[in-house]
Amino acid sequence: MIEILLYLNKHILLRNKLHILFLSSWYPNNLKPYIGDFIERHAQAISSQHKVTVIHVVMDDSIIEKVYKTSVESNLELQLIYLPKTKNKILNFLSFFTTYIKEINKIETYDLIHLNISFPVGIVALYYKWFKNKKYLISEHWSGYQFPHNKKIGFLQKKTTQLIIKNANFITPVSKNLQHAMEEYGLKGNYSIIPNVVNTSHFNISDELLKDFTITHISSMDNNVKNIKGILSVFTKVQKSIPTIKFQLIGENSEKYEYLVQELKLKNIEIIDQIPNSEVPSYLKKSNAFILFSNYENLPCVILEAFACGIPVISTDVGGIKEYFPDNFGYLIKPNDQKALHAAILKIYNSELKYDKKIMHQYAHQNFGIETITNLFSELYYKITSN
């Protein structure tokens, strides 16, 4: 891996800067400030070497006319367009599609389209491939292609997605697990794995000694996915073994679990609403361990960010997590195995896990750092534009 990256560093820097058009089915906006924030970080990273224009259309039922929000930061231009949402799905789609076409046609020149989350905005990329001969690659993050969740995908969406995937020059899922899930679902294409990106200058090591043993969980707080109730149930048992343990529960609408905290008579739990990514390092650095007890996942950014901060992780072995989980970086356990979660927390508390913060940070930097991920994308960009 390191040899490949050294080669890419040497040769990519000699090539011309490209103009990349970012289209995304998810992107942070006023209605959902944190949705697809990992895509935003990809865009920011790529803008360190290329010009990036992001266009994202949002359907909003609280407005009666189109609203534009534009921002420019160095090589990254963001255009958020909010459209009135009606009860007519056909009219909504036509408005959505034609708005993308109109805004993209305003751009004088760009080299290729970088599509994020294949459906639905991949329909726009497909249109430009078929009618404007514009090439595109796809970054895919959605765990919905994994069985049995893919049963919820409708026939029309599946067939449309198959066309989108088939016509892409490259598909870059963030893990091999996701690639296999997509292929087994019938999405055949030219795959190349590129993981999520971490700003390892921001997510770094702290030598501050912690007064109290502290566990942190950060997520979307969806119990069906993240199994928050399972975590809290385990915490009741952990508190009996470690009475002074502290727990940071961080995420969108996390206060909805306050009733359960009271029912379980839990102490020393700090419930914190969703925080911006820029504040995540400060909470991780105040932690002795990060836990993720999910029923299913893809490749959560926060695990990679914990590694960058030199913080060991306890996670369920789901999705593509084990592909980027070196020995002595924490513990992988089976989904919903509360005994294993309890035992892993006690092992870290009793210093049974021998880990090196510097090694963890270096691993994160080499595999998920801004330069690393941007170089991997750049190599594909140049392959596409040179053909």
C-alpha positions in Angstrom: 0.0 0.0 0.0 2.7 2.5 1.0 4.8 1.8 -2.2 1.7 2.4 -4.4 1.0 5.7 -2.6 4.6 6.9 -3.0 4.3 6.1 -6.7 1.1 8.0 -6.9 2.5 11.0 -5.0 5.4 11.2 -7.4 3.4 11.0 -10.7 0.1 12.6 -9.8 1.6 15.9 -8.7 3.1 16.3 -12.2 -0.3 16.2 -13.9 -2.7 19.0 -14.5 -5.4 20.1 -12.1 -8.8 18.9 -13.2 -12.3 20.4 -12.7 -14.5 17.7 -11.0 -18.3 18.1 -10.9 -19.6 16.5 -7.7 -23.2 15.3 -7.8 -24.5 13.7 -4.7 -27.7 12.1 -3.6 -26.8 13.1 0.0 -25.0 16.3 1.1 -25.3 18.4 4.3 -28.0 21.0 3.9 -30.3 23.2 6.0 -32.9 20.4 6.4 -30.4 17.7 7.3 -27.2 19.4 8.3 -25.2 16.2 8.8 -26.5 13.9 6.1 -23.6 12.8 3.8 -21.0 14.8 5.8 -18.5 12.1 4.8 -19.2 13.0 1.2 -18.5 16.6 2.0 -15.2 15.6 3.5 -14.3 13.7 0.2 -15.1 16.9 -1.7 -12.9 19.0 0.6 -10.1 16.5 0.3 -10.2 16.4 -3.5 -10.3 20.2 -3.7 -6.7 20.1 -2.2 -5.5 19.0 -5.7 -8.4 19.8 -8.1 -11.1 22.3 -8.6 -14.4 20.9 -7.3 -17.9 22.1 -8.0 -20.7 20.5 -5.9 -24.3 20.8 -7.1 -26.9 19.4 -4.8 -30.7 19.7 -5.1 -33.0 19.4 -2.1 -36.7 19.0 -2.1 -38.3 21.2 0.7 -42.0 21.2 1.5 -41.7 24.4 3.6 -40.9 26.7 0.7 -43.0 28.0 -2.3 -40.3 29.0 -4.7 -36.7 28.0 -5.6 -33.9 29.1 -3.2 -30.2 29.2 -4.1 -27.4 28.9 -1.5 -23.8 29.3 -2.9 -20.5 29.3 -1.2 -16.9 29.2 -2.4 -13.9 28.1 -0.4 -10.6 28.0 -2.2 -11.0 25.3 -4.9 -14.4 24.1 -3.7 -17.6 25.7 -4.9 -20.9 24.5 -3.4 -24.3 25.2 -5.0 -27.3 24.1 -2.9 -30.7 24.5 -4.6 -33.9 24.1 -2.6 -37.0 23.2 -4.6 -40.7 23.4 -3.4 -41.9 19.8 -2.7 -45.4 18.9 -3.8 -47.6 15.8 -3.2 -47.1 14.9 -6.9 -44.1 12.6 -7.1 -43.8 12.9 -10.9 -43.8 16.7 -10.8 -41.2 16.5 -8.0 -38.9 14.3 -10.1 -39.3 16.5 -13.2 -38.4 19.6 -11.1 -35.5 17.7 -9.5 -34.1 16.5 -12.8 -34.5 19.6 -14.9 -33.0 21.8 -12.2 -29.8 19.7 -12.2 -29.7 19.9 -16.0 -30.2 23.6 -16.0 -27.5 24.2 -13.3 -24.9 21.9 -14.8 -25.4 23.5 -18.3 -24.3 26.8 -16.7 -20.8 25.4 -16.2 -18.6 26.2 -19.1 -16.2 23.3 -18.8 -15.5 20.4 -16.4 -13.5 17.2 -16.9 -15.8 14.5 -15.4 -18.6 13.8 -13.0 -17.9 12.4 -9.6 -21.2 10.8 -8.5 -21.9 10.0 -4.8 -24.6 7.5 -3.8 -25.8 6.0 -7.1 -29.6 6.6 -6.8 -31.4 8.9 -7.5 -29.0 11.5 -8.7 -27.2 8.9 -10.9 -30.0 9.4 -13.3 -28.5 12.8 -14.1 -25.0 11.4 -14.6 -26.5 8.7 -16.9 -28.2 11.4 -19.0 -24.9 13.3 -19.4 -23.1 10.0 -20.3 -25.7 9.1 -23.0 -26.5 12.5 -24.5 -23.4 14.6 -23.7 -20.7 11.9 -23.7 -19.6 12.9 -20.2 -17.8 10.3 -18.2 -18.4 9.6 -14.5 -17.3 7.5 -11.6 -19.3 6.6 -8.5 -18.4 6.7 -4.8 -20.9 4.4 -3.1 -21.5 4.4 0.7 -25.1 3.1 1.0 -25.5 0.0 3.2 -28.9 -0.6 1.7 -27.5 -3.0 -0.9 -26.6 -5.5 1.8 -28.9 -8.4 2.3 -31.6 -8.5 3.7 -32.0 -4.7 3.5 -31.9 -4.8 -0.3 -35.3 -6.4 -0.3 -36.8 -3.0 0.3 -35.5 -1.7 -3.0 -38.2 -1.5 -5.7 -38.0 -3.0 -9.1 -37.7 0.3 -11.0 -35.0 1.6 -8.6 -33.0 -1.6 -9.0 -33.1 -1.6 -12.8 -32.2 2.1 -12.9 -29.3 1.6 -10.6 -28.0 -1.3 -12.7 -27.9 1.0 -15.7 -26.1 3.7 -13.6 -23.5 1.3 -12.3 -23.0 -0.4 -15.7 -22.3 2.9 -17.4 -19.8 4.3 -14.8 -16.1 4.2 -15.7 -15.4 3.2 -12.1 -17.4 2.4 -9.0 -15.5 3.1 -5.7 -17.3 1.6 -2.8 -15.6 2.2 0.6 -15.1 -1.5 1.4 -14.8 -4.9 -0.3 -17.8 -5.9 1.7 -20.0 -3.3 0.0 -18.6 -4.2 -3.4 -19.5 -7.9 -2.8 -23.0 -6.9 -1.6 -23.5 -4.8 -4.8 -22.3 -7.5 -7.1 -24.4 -10.1 -5.5 -27.4 -7.8 -5.9 -26.7 -7.7 -9.6 -24.9 -4.4 -9.9 -22.1 -5.3 -12.3 -19.3 -2.8 -13.0 -15.7 -1.8 -12.8 -14.9 -1.6 -9.1 -12.0 0.0 -7.2 -12.1 0.3 -3.4 -11.4 3.8 -1.9 -12.2 4.2 1.8 -13.5 7.2 3.6 -11.2 10.1 4.3 -9.9 11.5 7.7 -8.2 14.8 8.3 -5.4 13.4 10.3 -4.1 16.9 11.2 -7.4 17.6 13.0 -7.8 14.1 14.3 -4.6 13.5 16.2 -3.1 12.3 19.4 -3.5 13.9 22.8 -1.1 13.1 25.7 -3.4 14.5 28.3 -4.0 12.0 31.1 -7.7 11.3 31.7 -9.0 11.5 35.3 -11.9 9.1 34.8 -12.3 6.0 32.6 -14.5 7.3 29.8 -16.4 5.5 27.0 -17.8 7.4 24.0 -20.4 6.5 21.4 -21.1 8.8 18.4 -23.7 7.9 15.8 -27.0 8.8 14.1 -28.8 7.3 17.2 -31.0 5.0 15.1 -31.6 2.1 17.5 -32.5 -0.3 14.6 -29.0 0.2 13.2 -26.8 1.4 16.1 -28.4 -0.7 18.9 -28.3 2.1 21.5 -30.6 0.2 23.8 -28.1 -2.7 23.8 -25.3 -0.3 24.7 -27.2 1.1 27.6 -28.2 -2.3 28.8 -24.5 -3.3 28.9 -23.6 -0.1 30.7 -25.8 -1.1 33.6 -23.5 -4.1 34.2 -20.3 -2.2 33.5 -21.2 0.4 36.2 -21.3 -2.4 38.8 -17.7 -3.3 37.9 -16.5 0.3 37.3 -18.6 2.6 39.5 -16.7 5.7 38.3 -17.0 5.0 34.6 -18.3 7.8 32.4 -20.2 7.5 29.2 -20.6 10.1 26.4 -23.6 9.4 24.2 -23.5 11.7 21.2 -25.7 12.0 18.2 -28.8 13.4 16.6 -31.9 13.4 18.9 -29.9 11.5 21.5 -32.1 13.0 24.2 -34.8 10.5 23.2 -32.9 7.9 25.2 -33.1 9.9 28.4 -36.2 8.0 29.6 -34.2 4.7 29.3 -31.3 6.1 31.2 -33.7 7.0 34.0 -35.4 3.6 33.8 -32.1 1.8 34.1 -30.9 4.2 36.8 -27.7 4.9 35.0 -25.2 7.5 36.3 -22.4 9.5 34.8 -23.9 9.6 31.4 -23.6 12.7 29.3 -26.2 12.9 26.6 -25.1 15.3 23.8 -27.0 16.2 20.6 -25.4 16.0 17.2 -22.1 17.8 16.9 -20.2 19.0 13.8 -17.3 16.9 12.7 -14.9 19.7 13.8 -15.9 19.0 17.4 -15.6 15.2 17.3 -11.8 15.1 18.0 -12.2 16.9 21.4 -14.7 14.2 22.5 -12.6 11.3 21.2 -9.5 12.6 22.9 -11.3 12.6 26.3 -12.1 8.9 25.8 -10.4 5.7 26.8 -12.4 3.8 24.2 -14.9 4.3 21.4 -17.8 1.8 21.0 -20.1 1.0 18.1 -22.6 -1.8 18.7 -24.3 -1.7 15.3 -26.5 -4.4 13.8 -25.2 -3.5 10.4 -22.7 -0.9 9.0 -20.6 -0.1 6.0 -17.3 1.6 6.9 -18.1 4.2 9.6 -15.9 7.3 9.5 -15.9 7.7 13.3 -14.0 4.4 13.7 -11.2 5.6 11.4 -11.2 9.0 13.3 -10.9 7.2 16.6 -7.8 5.4 15.2 -6.4 8.7 14.1 -6.8 10.0 17.7 -5.1 6.9 19.0 -8.3 5.7 20.7 -9.0 1.9 20.8 -12.4 0.8 19.4 -14.9 -1.9 20.3 -17.1 -2.6 17.4 -19.4 -5.3 16.1 -17.9 -7.2 13.2 -20.3 -6.1 10.5 -20.0 -4.6 7.0 -16.5 -3.6 5.9 -15.2 -2.7 9.4 -12.8 -5.7 9.8 -11.1 -4.8 6.5 -9.6 -1.8 8.2 -9.2 -3.0 11.8 -5.6 -4.0 12.7 -4.7 -6.2 15.6 -4.3 -4.4 19.0 -6.5 -1.5 17.8 -9.5 -2.8 19.8 -11.9 -5.6 19.7 -14.4 -6.9 17.1 -17.4 -8.7 18.5 -20.5 -10.3 17.2 -23.7 -8.2 16.7 -25.9 -7.9 19.8 -23.4 -9.9 21.9 -23.8 -8.0 25.2 -21.5 -10.3 27.1 -18.7 -9.7 24.6 -19.2 -5.9 24.8 -19.1 -6.0 28.6 -15.9 -8.1 28.5 -14.1 -5.9 26.0 -14.8 -2.8 28.0 -13.3 -4.5 31.1 -10.3 -5.6 29.2 -9.5 -2.1 28.1 -10.1 -0.8 31.6 -7.7 -3.4 33.0 -5.1 -2.5 30.4 -5.2 -5.9 28.8 -5.2 -4.3 25.3 -1.6 -3.4 24.4 -1.9 -0.6 21.8 0.3 2.2 20.6 -1.3 5.6 19.9 1.4 6.6 17.5 1.1 3.5 15.4 -2.7 3.9 15.3 -2.4 7.5 14.1 0.2 6.6 11.5 -2.0 3.8 10.2 -4.9 6.2 9.8 -2.7 8.8 8.2 -1.3 6.4 5.6 -4.6 4.7 4.7 -7.2 7.5 5.1 -5.4 10.8 5.2 -6.3 13.6 2.8 -3.3 13.1 0.5 -3.7 9.4 0.3 -7.4 9.4 -0.6 -7.1 12.3 -3.0 -4.2 10.5 -4.8 -6.3 7.4 -5.2 -9.2 9.3 -6.7 -6.8 11.3 -8.9 -5.3 8.2 -10.4 -8.8 7.1 -11.5 -9.6 10.6 -12.7 -6.6 10.6 -15.0 -7.3 7.1 -16.3 -10.8 8.2 -17.2 -9.9 11.5 -18.8 -6.9 10.1 -20.8 -9.1 7.6 -22.6 
